[in-house]
Amino acid sequence: MEEGKGDRQGEAIPAKFWSRRFELFSRFHEGVRLDAESWYSVTPEPIARRVAERMSAGLGASAGWLWLDAFCGAGGNAIQLAANDPHGVVVGVDIDPHKVELARHNARLYGVEGRIQFVIGDFTALAPRLRAHAVHLSPPWGGCHHRRVKEFDLTRMRVLGSQCDGMSLFDLALTISPSIAYYLPAHTWRAQLESLTWKHPSQRSELQEFMRRDGRRDRVHVIAAFFDAKPSSWLLAHSLGVSTRKVRMPSVPNHPAVM
Ligand SMILES: C[S@@+](CC[C@H](N)C(=O)[O-])C[C@H]1O[C@@H](n2cnc3c(N)ncnc32)[C@H](O)[C@@H]1O
């Protein structure tokens, strides 16, 4: 493949997404594969890396943790979880076999395929049989339509093949581990994040708001809520409930081949 052109795989990709391809995957030019849905649903690499680092910090040093990426899609988070923990193992679950095929291919490009065990299936059905030290949740938000509502309501969010909503997904994750990261739209109803926090044994969560420059001002682009078995000293210094941090999205230089 010609370097810098990536692989459009015959699909019409909106220019907005195509121009961000190296933000989605810094190694895009090496042959990363995405399907139409993944172009807008994959976690951009700088965020996925930061989420993986934050999840690792929440667990502490180890000879290798077992991570669960419950909605692994094309592999954005699973790859970074594996890359960030060279002795760890990641279980990546997705209900769509094609997504798993893409994730496996992309993981191979990043050299972490051997440490990700992919499972095709409905996370809500598989959950009772899954074990992990930490769980990453990035369920579908309902396509681009989720932006039409003023506040994103977790009780209205549905995953494929299940009646489970965004609140009960958290309950399911809690049956696996108290260490959870939940990746959500910027306009997620904050009162619901508070309710999730009260369900958690620590009664605390760290909400990271990823800020993106929009014209002349910064605005929240996406958020990730972190729940830890042992909250950090930073979190303990705050009162119970949700503590918020603003995080500037790391800028991604254009790949040299496309400048
Ligand atoms: C937002 S995408 C995840 C993107 C992923 N974090 C990445 O960076 O590539 C949500 C994924 O959840 C999957 N999904 C939907 N319902 C599911 C279910 N019940 N169990 C497992 N996966 C499901 C979809 O197929 C989709 O790939």
The ligand as an SDF file (V2000), in Angstrom:
LIG
                    3D

 27 29  0  0  0  0  0  0  0  0999 V2000
  -17.8150    2.0840   20.5300 C   0  0  0  0  0  0  0  0  0  0  0  0
  -17.4520    0.5530   19.7810 S   0  0  0  0  0  0  0  0  0  0  0  0
  -15.9690    0.1040   20.6210 C   0  0  0  0  0  0  0  0  0  0  0  0
  -14.7560    0.6850   20.0080 C   0  0  0  0  0  0  0  0  0  0  0  0
  -13.4400    0.2270   20.6390 C   0  0  0  0  0  0  0  0  0  0  0  0
  -13.2720    0.7430   21.9640 N   0  0  0  0  0  0  0  0  0  0  0  0
  -12.2610    0.6320   19.7700 C   0  0  0  0  0  0  0  0  0  0  0  0
  -11.4800    1.4970   20.1850 O   0  0  0  0  0  0  0  0  0  0  0  0
  -12.1440    0.1030   18.6610 O   0  0  0  0  0  0  0  0  0  0  0  0
  -18.6400   -0.5100   20.4880 C   0  0  0  0  0  0  0  0  0  0  0  0
  -18.5300   -1.9630   20.0720 C   0  0  0  0  0  0  0  0  0  0  0  0
  -19.4330   -2.7260   20.8830 O   0  0  0  0  0  0  0  0  0  0  0  0
  -19.8370   -3.8430   20.1280 C   0  0  0  0  0  0  0  0  0  0  0  0
  -21.0320   -4.3970   20.7820 N   0  0  0  0  0  0  0  0  0  0  0  0
  -22.3120   -3.9560   20.7120 C   0  0  0  0  0  0  0  0  0  0  0  0
  -23.0910   -4.7070   21.5160 N   0  0  0  0  0  0  0  0  0  0  0  0
  -22.2800   -5.6360   22.0980 C   0  0  0  0  0  0  0  0  0  0  0  0
  -22.4930   -6.6630   23.0410 C   0  0  0  0  0  0  0  0  0  0  0  0
  -23.7210   -6.9380   23.5240 N   0  0  0  0  0  0  0  0  0  0  0  0
  -21.4410   -7.3990   23.4630 N   0  0  0  0  0  0  0  0  0  0  0  0
  -20.1870   -7.1520   22.9750 C   0  0  0  0  0  0  0  0  0  0  0  0
  -19.9350   -6.1940   22.0490 N   0  0  0  0  0  0  0  0  0  0  0  0
  -20.9580   -5.4390   21.6340 C   0  0  0  0  0  0  0  0  0  0  0  0
  -20.0350   -3.2860   18.7240 C   0  0  0  0  0  0  0  0  0  0  0  0
  -19.9600   -4.3210   17.7600 O   0  0  0  0  0  0  0  0  0  0  0  0
  -18.9000   -2.2590   18.6340 C   0  0  0  0  0  0  0  0  0  0  0  0
  -17.7850   -2.8400   17.9970 O   0  0  0  0  0  0  0  0  0  0  0  0
  1  2  1  0
  2  3  1  0
  2 10  1  0
  3  4  1  0
  4  5  1  0
  5  6  1  0
  5  7  1  0
  7  8  2  0
  7  9  1  0
 10 11  1  0
 11 12  1  0
 11 26  1  0
 12 13  1  0
 13 14  1  0
 13 24  1  0
 14 15  1  0
 14 23  1  0
 15 16  2  0
 16 17  1  0
 17 18  1  0
 17 23  2  0
 18 19  1  0
 18 20  2  0
 20 21  1  0
 21 22  2  0
 22 23  1  0
 24 25  1  0
 24 26  1  0
 26 27  1  0
M  CHG  2   2   1   9  -1
M  END
$$$$
